[in-house]
Every structure is written in structure tokens, then in C-alpha cells.
Amino acid sequence: MSDTGTDHADTDREETDPGGRLSYRDAYEARLQEAISALTAAARIPRPRITQNEAGEWVEDDQAPAEQMDWAELVTLALAGAAANLGGIEAALGGRSGSWEAEGVRQPALLHRRSR
């Protein structure tokens, strides 16, 4: 319980499964599919090319084809943001902090924190 009297675990459960109708596995699979869809859609966002105009200003070049967005940056920022929302990377990885998956997630989150 927090100092406001709210149990955050109950709040999180409600956000994941309003009404408590889904099993753990069904809720897990639903969130996994949402994450896959969100990351896939983000990877398809075209990044405009930037060029310097005659005045020396950097502007979008609407004549050049778009580039692929920096998906690695987005994924790293998303992981770091989600970890921060959960109290930090170690709190987020608390379920299996010693797994190989946790180590793979820990590295980008720590790199982002160091680059700030």
C-alpha cells in the first residue's frame, strides 16, 4: 500500500484486466500482442530527411525519400520509461531478475540511464 492508501497492484490489475475476467496467461498474451503491434507500428513511422537550406537552417526535405526511423532508440526509451514507471529496472525485472531475458533487457535500460 502507498501512503495514499492505494494498493498499486490492484490498480495495475484493473488496468490490465478490467473486471478480473482474464486468466494470467490470457492477460499476458493480450499485453504481448499489444506490445508487438505497438512496436511494429512504431518501426513503420517514416523519418523525414533533414537538409540545410540556403539560409543555413535545418529543415525537412520533402523531395527526398524518408529514412527508416531509429527503432533501437524508441525501444530503448520505451524500456527505460516502463522501468521508471515501475520503480526502476531492478523492480521491473523482479519476477526473474537472474534470467537471460532479464540480462538482455537490463543492458539497454542501463545504457539509456548512463546517456542522460
C-alpha positions, 0 to 999 in steps of 0.5 A: 500500500502507498501512503495514499492508501492505494494498493498499486497492484490492484490498480495495475490489475484493473488496468490490465484486466478490467473486471478480473475476467482474464486468466494470467496467461490470457492477460499476458498474451493480450499485453504481448500482442499489444506490445508487438503491434505497438512496436511494429507500428512504431518501426513503420513511422517514416523519418523525414530527411533533414537538409540545410537550406540556403539560409543555413537552417535545418529543415525537412526535405520533402523531395527526398525519400524518408529514412527508416526511423531509429527503432533501437532508440524508441525501444530503448526509451520505451524500456527505460520509461516502463522501468521508471514507471515501475520503480526502476529496472531492478523492480521491473525485472523482479519476477526473474531478475537472474534470467537471460531475458532479464540480462538482455533487457537490463543492458539497454535500460542501463545504457539509456540511464548512463546517456542522460 
